[in-house]
Structure formats: structure tokens, C-alpha cells
Amino acid sequence: MNNGVSSNKSTISSLFESLQDPEKAYSALSQRVADDFVWYGPKPFKSCSSSQEWYSSFWLPFVDAFAGVSRETHMLFGGISQGKADNSPDGQSWVGATGYYEGVFSKSWLGFEPTHQKIKIRWGEFFRFENKKIVEMYTLLDIIDFLQQINKSPLPPSHGADFVYPSPTGIDGILLGESETSETAESMRLIREFIFEGLNSYDEADLTSMGVADFFHDNVNWYGPGGIGACFSLKEFQSHHQQHWLVAFPDRKVQDLDSLFAEGDFVGSSGWAGVTSQHSGDYLGVGATGNRINFNGMDFWLRRGDKFVENWVFVDMIDLFEQFDIDLLLQAKGL
């Protein structure tokens, strides 16, 4: 694999191993980042412009709150991004990864008192490299899923199934070696057609106008974030998620993405404001606000043949509802 992607994947794999020891976390990250490094995280966390800031404001409070916390990595792969809507050159080198953190909720976190129960927190991370150094790092945690586990969810019951976020079915998602170039190219071709042609072609009248059936297998497993839930077929995806999403955001449009890259049968994508829309209908109990909404999200896909069979999805729901003028964390604390 060219452009240093293999080396970058090894860097992230070794970083994850080092982060298992909280005392080594700061030095582990600082050795691997560029001078102009920036970290972007989920709301309510603010962006950080140094390893020290990331360590003190995000990482240390997190690992301190969850006793014995460990990271389980389900997928780790990399590639050269082609995330521009007009397919103009991008060429940035990225690595994406996702999985679970697991630990006992033993100290206060985000203002919530410990429940002393074992918690699994979904995580997704994307890293942009320049000259073998990390220059940007994006992290999303499924905070709504965490709140559901401690019985503090401020959202109505999910349409899909809660607490479902497995590793890829029947295939190793950690790709540290080389991948078949032709398979990578086919994955990129399919995802670009899906995102920039299919998803952007909704006519606001009929779900079939998006042509999702051309890209998702009939038995696709779609693992949505807390508050939305998982769907176990194309039919469930359309009825449990897509229909509600498009009623609320009928003019949604995928813009230039921060990253969109493929490796073998896997595809990863991240976008801070990667999708934009006007909030025009009810969504998860919130009526139309008319506000212009930008979505922060991440996706991981697995392709089999000419269809995607699994899709792991992150949406920063705290940030989304903040744009509805609703503080979900404040609501959850009142439950």
C-alpha cells in the first residue's frame, strides 16, 4: 500500500496498545502527533490543540471514571481519501477504527453519578496523517448509548434494537497488512455512487428515489447509534430509521467529507458537518424547528460483492439536539 498507509496503521495499532496504560497515554500520543495537531471530540467536549490538553480534558477523566477500562478494537484500516463531492483530488492519508471501551462506572463522568455497573461504550476514531505524524484526530463516543445503560436516556424508545454493535461478521476487520487493490477500488466506486448519487437524489416523495436497495443487501445489518438502534434488514432500515430521518430532514445533502477511504472490502468515512439539512419535520419527539442543521458523524461499511452487508454508524446526538436548542445532558440529569 502506497502513501505510507501501512506505516500509519501500525502507528495507530501501537498507540492503542500504549493507551491501555493511562499513565503512558500522554507520552504515547505526544510522540505520534505533529506540532499543529488538533483533536475533535463529541459534545460536550471542546476541541484540543495539544496532547496535554487532550489528556487532561478528555482522556484522564474518562479512564478515571471507568475502573479497569479496556479497549476492544473491531476494525482498523486505512486509505487515501476521496471525500470531495465533485471527485476532485483529495489525497489525504487516513486511518479509521472502531469498537468498544469496557469498564466499571465507578466515578462521576459528564456530571452523572457512578452506578458501579459494567459499561460498554462504543467508540469511533479517525486519524489524518502527514509525514507519518497525526495532524487531526476525530473521536465519537456513543453517549446516548451510555445514558441508556444507566437508565438516564433523555430520548424516546429506539425504533431499532438497542446495544447492538458487533465486530464484522465472518471477517477480520483489523487490516494491518496489504489489501487487494482491485477490491479497494471497487469499494470506493460503490461508496461514492451510494453517498454522492444515491443519498443525494431523494425526491422528497418516495424512498425508492434514493435507490438504497441498489447498494444495501436485503439482509443488511445496520448498526445505528443510541436513540436510533440497529436494523437487521433493508426493510427494517427503511421503516425504523430512513423514513423517520427523511421526514425530519427531507433536503439532507452529503457535502465534502473530511474523509472517505476504502481498504479491501471495508470503507470508512468521517464528517464534521458532512451532512447538512433543514429540520423540517418531527424527529425523536422534537417538532420541526426550521433550523439549519449540520451533522457530525462517522460510518464504517463492509461490502460483499456488489452490496454493502453491514454498516456501523455514529451520529453526535448531543450536538444534533443542541442545534434544536435542546440540552440532552441537562434533561438526562433531571431523570
N, C-alpha and C positions, 0 to 999 in steps of 0.2 A: 504494500500500500504506500503510495507516494505522499508527499507534502508532510511527512513526519507524523501521520495519524497513528501509526503503530506505537511510536515512542510516546505520543501524548496519552494513549490509552494506558500504557504501562505506568505513566506518571500518576494518573488518577487511581489506578488499582493500588499502587503503593501508598498513595495519600489516604485512601480509605482504610488500609491496614494500620497506618500510623494514627489515624483519628480514633481508633479503638481505645487508645490510652489518652484520656483527657489532658494529662499533664504534658503530653507531647504535641497536642493539637496545634497550638500556636506556631511552634517552630516548624512543624510538618508543613503547614500551609505557607508560611512566610518563605520557606526555601524554594517554593514552587511557583510563586507569583511574580509578576512584573512590577516595576515601580509604580505604574499607573493602574494597578489592579482595582477593580470595583466589584462588590458583591451586591446582588439584588435579591431580596427575600420576600416572603409572603407578608401581607399586612397582619399584625400591626408593626412589624419590624421595618426600620428605616435602612436605606442603603448604606453600605460601609465602603470606605476608600482605603482601608489598610487591613492587614491580617490581624493586627492587635484589636482594632475596632470590631471586626467580625467575631473574634474570640470572646471579647468581654461583653458585647451587647447581645450576641445570639448564641454562640456555641456553649459557653460556660454555663449560663443559666439553664440551657436545655439539658445538658448532661447532668447537671447538679439536681435537676428536678426528677429525673428518672433513674432510679438506682439500678446499677448493673446494666445500663443501656448498651445494646449491641446493634450493629448494622447488618442487615441481611440484604445482599445485592442480587436482584433478579435479572437485571440486564445492564450491560456496559458495552457500548460500541461507539464508533466514531466515523467521521467522514468530512468531506468538503461540502460546505453549504451551497445550495441553490435555492435560496429563500426569497428571491425577488419575484414579485407578481408578474413582471414583464419578461422574466427569464434572463435579465441582464446579468453580467458577471458578478459573482459574489466572492467565491474562492476562499472563504474563511474556514479555518480548521476547528472542528468542534468534537467534543466527547459528551455523550449523554449517558445517564444511569438512573436507575430507579429500584425501589424495593421497600423494605420496612425498617424502622427502628423498633426495638422491643425493650421495655424496661418496666420497673415498678414505679408508679406515680407516687413518689414519696415526699416531695416538697412542692411548694406553690409554684405555678407556672402560668403566665399570662393573667395573673390575678385569680386563678382558680385554686382552691384548697385541695391538697392531696387526698386521694381516695384509697391509696395503698393497694391498688389492684394492678395486675399486669396489663400493660397498654401496648398496642401496636400502632405506630404512626407511619402512614405512607409518606414517602419522600421521593422527589424527583429533582435531579440536578443536571445542569448543562454548563459546560466549561468551554470558553473560547481561548484558543492558544495563538500566540505569536512568538516565534523564535524559541519554541519549547518552554515558554512560560505562560501561566494562566493570566489573562488580562481581564476577563469577565467571568463571573460565576453567578449562575441563577439557581435559586433554591425555592421549591414549593413544598410545604408540608400540608397534609390534609387536616386542617384544624377543625373543620366541621365533623369529620370522622372521629377525631379525638373527643370532641364535645358529646357526640352520640354515645361514646363508650362510657363517659362519666355521667350520663343522663342529664346533660345540660344543653341539648341541642335546641337552638332558637328557631329551627326551621320545621315545617310540617313534615309528616312521614314521607319518606322517599317513595317515588313510584317504582323504582327498581329495587334490587336486593342490596342490603347494607353489608359492609365489612367483607367485600369480595375484592381481592387484589392479588391474584396468584402470579407465580412465575410463568413464563411461556410454556405452552403445552407441548411436550414431546421434543423439545429442542433446547440446547444450552444457549441462554441469552447473553452470556459473558463472552465476548468475542475479542480475545487478546491477540489472536493470530491474524493471518491474512484471509480475506474473503474473496469469493469468485467475482471478478469484475463484471461479468455479464449479468449476474444476478443482482448486483448492486445497481447497475444501470436500469434494469427492469423495475426494481423497486422505486427508484427515483422517477422514472417515467410515469408509473401508475399513481404515485402520491401527488405529483404535480398536476396531473389530469384531474384527480379527485378534488384536490383543495381549490385550485385556481379556476377550474372549469365547472366541475360538478357542484361544489358547495356554493359557488358564487352565482349559480344560474337559477336559483329559486324564483318562481314567478309569482309567489305570494298567493297562489290558488291551489296548488296540488303538490304534495310531497314528491311525486314521481318526477317532477320537473328537475329535481336535483340529481336524479339518476344514481342514488346511493346503491341501489341493487346491482349496478354495473361494477361496483368497487368492493362492496361488502358481501361476504358469503352469506347464504340464507341462515346458516347456523353460527353467525359471528358472535363472539363473546366480547362485549363492550363494557369495560370496567370504569364506570363513571365515578366522580368524586362524591364525598359525603354530601347528602342533601338531594342527590340525584339517584345514585345507586347503579348497580350493574344490571345489564340486559343480556339475555342468553340466546338471542336470535335476532335477525333483521326485523322481524315483526315486532318484537319487544322493544328494540331500539327505537323504532318509529313511534310506537304508542306510548312508551314510558318516558322518552326523552325528546326525540326530534320534534314531535308535534307540539309539545309544550314550549320548547325553545323557539320555534318559528312563529308561534302565536305572539310571544313576547317580543321577539327580535326579527321581524319579517324582512328587514332590509339589511341584515347582517352581511358583512363583507370581509373576507380574508384579505389583509393587506400584506405588505412586505413583512416577512417574518425575520426575527433575529437569527433563527437557524432552521434549516430544513436539510437533512442529510440522510443518506442511506448507507447501510453496510450489509451485504448479502440480502437476506430476506427481511431485515429489520429497517425501520425508518424512525427517526426522531425529529421532533420539532418543538421549538420554544418561541414564544412571542409575548413581549410586554407591549400591550396594545396591538397584538397581532390580528385581532378581530375587532371591528367597530360596528355599532348599530344604534338605532334609536329605540328606547324602551317604550314599545307601543301597545303592549298587552300584559295581562296578568302573568306573573311568574312566581311560583312558590309562595303564593298568598299575597303578593305585592302587586297592586294595580298599576297600570301604566303611569309612569311619571313624566314621559316625554323627554327625559334626559338623554343626552348623547352618552353612550356607554363604550368604554374600551375594556377589553377582556385580557387579563393576564393568564396565560395557560401554557401547558405542556402536553404533548402527545407522544406515545410510543405505539408503533404498529408492527404486526407480524404478518407477512404475506406468504400465502401458499398458492403457487401457480399464478392465476390472473385475478385473485381476490385477496382482500385482507380478511384474516380469520380472527384476529384479536386486536383490540385497541385499548390501551391504558391511558386514562385521561385525567389531567389536573386542571381545575379552574380555581383561581383565588376567589373563593366565595365571600370572604370578608371584604376584599377590595370591591367586588361586584356590588354588594349591598351598600357599601359606603357611597357608591355612586347613585344609589336610590335614596340617599340621605338616611340610611338605617345603620345603626351600630350593632351588629350581631353579637359582638363580645359583651357589650353592655347589657343587651337583652338576656344573654345566656347567664350572666352573673346574677340576674334577678330571678332565675328559676329555682 
